[in-house]
Amino acid sequence: MMGTNVNGLMVKLRLLNVLVIFYAALGGAVAAAQEYPARPVRMIVANAPGGPTDAAARVIAQGLGDELKQAFVVENRAGAGGIIGTQAAAGAAPDGYTVLLSASGPLVVTPYMRKTLGYDPVASFAPVGFAAHSPLFLVVPATSKITTVGQLMSEARANPGKLNYGTAGIGTPPFMSAELFKRATGLNIKHVSYSGGQSQIHVALMTGELDMLFDSPSGLPLVKGGKLRALAVTSPERSELSPETPTMIEAGIADFQVNAWYALLVPAATPPSVRNKLSEALSRVLKSAVVRERYKTLGFEVPKESGGVEVAKVIQTEGARWKGLIESLGLPKE
């Protein structure tokens, strides 16, 4: 009888030990999540310093650092059209101490233009939220006789293949926007690629070497200075950066929407508690008056929705759209 009692007591003690270990581990995990971040966080940017992605990253890194009381250090890992940095972020430890601030290209365009990638835009990452939006503006020289999108379409139809547009290369947001415009309207407009960057393209447009351009907001000072003319903006609603400019939809191009966007992501296996903490902090950063004012000077808009669910949805839908366009153009994979 006493042996039975002893055995029962031993079973209870073992069960108690298991429960103690379980709750200790659970408490440790909760404490770790509450303490995050306990050391500096690396923010990978798959672009060189000085560009729009880098600019957005530095604003967000400063804001997250202020919110979470820990440094967010921008690390530029440029190369191969954004693949090198994006691949590095995908392979990082999923502990919240490596995050990726990415432009849309490496997630929704590049995957369909490269034979090998080294990451999956959906499976490799857990989106945290949108960091910034940046619409494009359809612009022409200020000296052009064209003053509306309708006139541009009429001119292109009357002279097939005569008009041209410029970009910094195939696959860039201005290129994809122009080709989407051509597909939506059936127009024949030639592409001219420039290796000298946006300033060279602006000069070509102002001198009449180019007829049109889907431009980033970096060209708005030239519009306001009377050097270029904005015909329309590609966002679904008029942009606060230039509220007098009609949308492409208002100009008669149904469902034409393009936004260059920037998102914060972490490796896929990063704990939900860490992702949520980052997402909540990002939301607070984007509500800051200081950040909103800084964004205006950089040509960014604050996203209306910034959660990870929205980013995941856009990666899926835009990926499908650009994949279809790329295939219809017959662009070879590099």
C-alpha positions in Angstrom: 0.0 0.0 0.0 2.9 2.3 0.9 4.6 1.4 -2.4 1.5 2.6 -4.3 1.6 5.9 -2.5 5.3 6.4 -3.1 4.8 5.6 -6.9 1.9 8.1 -7.0 3.9 10.7 -5.3 6.8 10.2 -7.8 4.4 10.6 -10.7 3.1 13.8 -9.3 6.6 15.2 -8.7 7.6 14.4 -12.3 4.5 16.1 -13.6 5.2 19.1 -11.4 8.8 19.3 -12.7 7.5 19.2 -16.3 5.0 22.0 -15.5 7.7 24.1 -13.8 10.0 23.7 -16.9 7.1 24.5 -19.3 6.0 27.7 -17.5 9.6 28.8 -17.0 10.2 28.4 -20.8 6.9 30.2 -21.5 7.8 33.0 -19.1 11.2 33.3 -20.7 9.7 33.6 -24.2 7.2 36.2 -23.0 9.9 38.2 -21.3 12.1 38.0 -24.4 9.3 39.3 -26.5 8.6 42.1 -24.0 12.3 43.0 -24.0 12.7 43.1 -27.8 14.8 44.8 -29.0 17.5 44.3 -26.5 20.3 45.3 -28.9 20.7 47.2 -32.2 18.6 46.1 -35.1 20.1 45.8 -38.6 17.9 47.3 -41.4 19.0 45.9 -44.8 18.4 48.1 -47.8 19.0 46.4 -51.1 20.0 49.7 -52.8 23.0 52.1 -52.7 22.9 55.1 -50.4 21.2 58.2 -51.7 18.3 56.7 -53.6 14.6 56.8 -52.6 14.7 53.4 -50.9 17.6 54.5 -48.8 15.9 57.8 -47.9 12.7 56.1 -46.8 14.8 53.6 -44.7 16.7 56.3 -42.9 13.5 58.1 -41.9 11.9 54.8 -40.7 15.1 53.6 -38.9 15.2 56.9 -37.0 11.5 56.6 -36.1 11.6 53.0 -35.0 14.8 53.7 -32.9 13.0 56.5 -31.1 9.9 54.4 -30.6 11.6 51.2 -29.4 14.5 52.9 -27.6 17.1 50.9 -29.6 19.2 51.8 -32.6 18.1 50.6 -36.1 21.2 50.7 -38.3 20.8 50.9 -42.0 23.0 48.5 -44.0 23.1 49.1 -47.7 23.6 45.8 -49.6 23.2 46.9 -53.2 23.7 44.8 -56.4 22.0 42.6 -59.0 18.8 44.7 -59.1 18.1 44.3 -55.4 18.7 40.6 -55.2 21.8 40.6 -53.1 20.4 42.6 -50.2 17.0 40.9 -50.4 18.6 37.4 -50.4 20.7 38.4 -47.4 17.6 39.5 -45.4 15.8 36.3 -46.3 18.6 34.1 -45.0 19.1 36.1 -41.8 18.2 34.7 -38.3 14.5 35.1 -37.7 14.9 36.8 -34.4 13.8 40.4 -35.2 17.4 41.7 -35.3 17.5 41.8 -39.1 14.7 43.6 -41.0 14.4 44.5 -44.7 13.2 47.9 -46.0 12.4 47.0 -49.6 11.1 48.8 -52.7 8.4 47.0 -54.6 10.7 45.9 -57.5 12.6 43.1 -55.8 9.3 41.6 -54.5 6.9 42.0 -57.5 8.9 42.6 -60.6 12.4 41.1 -60.3 11.1 37.5 -59.5 9.7 37.3 -63.0 12.7 38.7 -64.7 15.4 36.5 -63.2 16.1 32.8 -63.7 17.6 32.4 -60.2 16.7 34.5 -57.3 17.7 32.9 -54.0 14.5 34.0 -52.2 10.8 33.7 -52.5 8.9 37.0 -52.3 6.0 35.3 -50.5 7.5 32.4 -48.6 10.8 34.0 -47.5 9.3 37.0 -45.6 6.7 38.0 -43.1 5.5 41.6 -44.0 5.4 44.1 -41.2 3.8 47.0 -43.0 4.1 49.7 -45.7 6.7 52.3 -44.9 5.9 54.8 -47.8 4.1 55.2 -51.1 5.3 57.3 -54.0 3.1 57.8 -57.0 4.4 58.5 -60.5 3.5 61.5 -62.7 3.0 61.4 -66.4 4.9 64.4 -67.6 5.8 66.1 -70.9 8.0 69.1 -71.8 6.5 72.4 -70.8 7.0 73.5 -74.5 4.9 70.6 -75.8 1.6 71.3 -77.4 0.1 68.4 -75.4 -1.7 69.5 -72.3 -3.9 66.5 -71.5 -3.7 62.7 -71.5 -6.4 62.7 -74.2 -4.3 64.9 -76.5 -1.3 62.6 -75.9 -3.3 59.6 -76.9 -4.6 61.4 -80.0 -1.1 62.4 -81.0 0.2 58.9 -80.5 -2.6 57.3 -82.5 -2.0 59.8 -85.4 1.7 59.1 -85.4 2.3 55.4 -84.5 5.9 54.9 -83.2 6.8 58.5 -83.4 6.5 59.4 -79.7 8.9 58.1 -77.2 9.4 57.8 -73.4 12.5 57.4 -71.3 13.5 55.3 -68.3 16.6 54.2 -66.4 16.0 50.7 -67.6 13.7 47.8 -68.2 11.8 46.7 -65.1 11.9 50.1 -63.3 8.6 51.6 -62.1 8.6 54.2 -64.9 9.1 51.4 -67.5 6.4 49.2 -66.1 4.0 52.1 -65.9 4.6 53.2 -69.5 4.2 49.7 -70.8 1.0 49.3 -68.7 -0.2 52.5 -70.3 0.6 51.3 -73.8 -1.2 48.0 -73.1 -4.3 49.8 -71.7 -4.5 52.2 -74.7 -3.1 50.1 -77.5 -0.6 52.9 -78.4 2.7 52.5 -80.1 5.2 54.5 -78.1 9.0 53.8 -78.3 11.2 53.2 -75.2 14.5 54.9 -74.8 16.8 53.7 -72.0 19.3 56.0 -70.3 22.3 55.0 -68.1 22.9 58.4 -66.6 20.0 58.4 -64.1 17.0 60.6 -63.6 18.8 63.9 -64.1 19.9 62.9 -67.6 16.3 61.8 -68.4 14.9 65.1 -67.2 17.4 67.0 -69.4 16.4 64.9 -72.4 12.7 65.6 -71.7 13.2 69.4 -71.3 15.2 69.6 -74.5 12.6 67.7 -76.5 14.7 64.6 -77.0 11.9 62.7 -75.2 8.2 63.2 -75.6 6.9 61.9 -72.2 8.0 60.2 -69.0 6.4 58.5 -66.1 8.3 60.3 -63.5 8.9 60.0 -59.7 8.0 63.0 -57.5 11.6 64.1 -57.9 10.5 65.8 -61.1 7.8 67.9 -59.4 10.2 70.9 -58.7 10.7 71.0 -62.5 6.9 71.0 -63.0 6.5 73.8 -60.5 9.4 75.7 -62.0 7.7 75.6 -65.5 10.2 73.2 -67.1 7.9 70.2 -67.3 4.1 69.8 -67.5 2.3 67.1 -65.4 -0.6 65.5 -67.2 -1.7 63.0 -64.6 -0.7 61.1 -61.5 -0.8 57.3 -61.3 -2.3 57.0 -57.8 -6.0 56.0 -57.4 -6.7 59.4 -55.8 -5.1 62.8 -56.3 -1.8 63.1 -54.6 -1.2 65.6 -51.8 2.2 66.2 -53.4 0.4 67.8 -56.4 -3.4 68.0 -55.7 -4.1 70.0 -58.9 -2.9 67.1 -61.0 -5.7 64.7 -62.1 -5.4 61.0 -61.8 -5.0 58.7 -64.8 -8.5 57.4 -64.0 -9.9 60.9 -64.1 -8.1 61.3 -67.5 -10.1 58.3 -68.8 -7.7 55.4 -68.3 -10.0 53.0 -66.4 -8.4 51.2 -63.4 -4.9 52.6 -64.1 -3.2 52.6 -60.7 0.6 52.4 -60.0 2.3 53.2 -56.8 6.0 52.8 -56.1 5.9 51.5 -52.6 8.3 50.7 -49.8 7.7 48.0 -47.1 9.2 46.7 -43.9 9.6 42.9 -43.8 11.3 40.3 -41.6 12.4 36.7 -42.2 9.4 34.4 -42.4 9.9 32.5 -39.1 10.3 35.7 -37.0 8.0 35.3 -33.9 4.6 36.9 -34.3 5.1 38.8 -31.0 8.2 40.5 -32.5 6.4 41.3 -35.8 3.5 42.8 -34.0 5.8 45.0 -31.9 7.5 46.2 -35.1 4.2 46.8 -36.8 2.7 48.8 -33.9 5.9 50.9 -33.7 5.8 51.5 -37.5 2.2 52.7 -37.3 3.1 55.2 -34.6 6.1 56.4 -36.6 3.9 57.1 -39.6 1.5 59.2 -37.5 4.3 61.5 -36.5 4.0 65.0 -37.8 7.8 65.2 -38.2 7.8 62.1 -40.4 4.9 63.4 -42.5 6.6 66.7 -43.1 9.9 64.9 -44.0 8.1 62.7 -46.4 6.7 65.7 -48.3 10.2 67.0 -48.9 11.3 63.5 -50.1 8.3 63.0 -52.4 6.7 60.2 -50.3 3.1 59.8 -49.1 2.2 58.2 -45.8 0.4 54.9 -46.5 -3.3 54.9 -45.6 -3.0 51.2 -44.5 0.3 50.0 -43.2 -0.3 46.5 -41.8 1.5 43.3 -42.8 -1.8 41.8 -44.1 -2.1 44.7 -46.6 1.5 44.2 -47.8 1.1 40.5 -48.3 -2.1 41.1 -50.4 -0.3 43.7 -52.6 2.7 41.4 -53.1 0.3 38.7 -54.4 -1.9 41.0 -56.6 0.9 43.2 -58.0 3.1 40.2 -58.6 0.4 38.6 -60.7 -0.2 41.8 -62.6 3.5 42.5 -63.4 4.1 38.8 -64.2 1.4 39.0 -66.8 2.8 42.2 -68.3 6.3 40.9 -68.4 5.2 37.7 -70.2 3.1 39.6 -72.7 6.1 41.8 -73.6 8.2 38.6 -74.1 11.0 40.0 -71.9 13.8 37.4 -71.5 14.8 36.2 -68.1 18.4 37.1 -67.2 
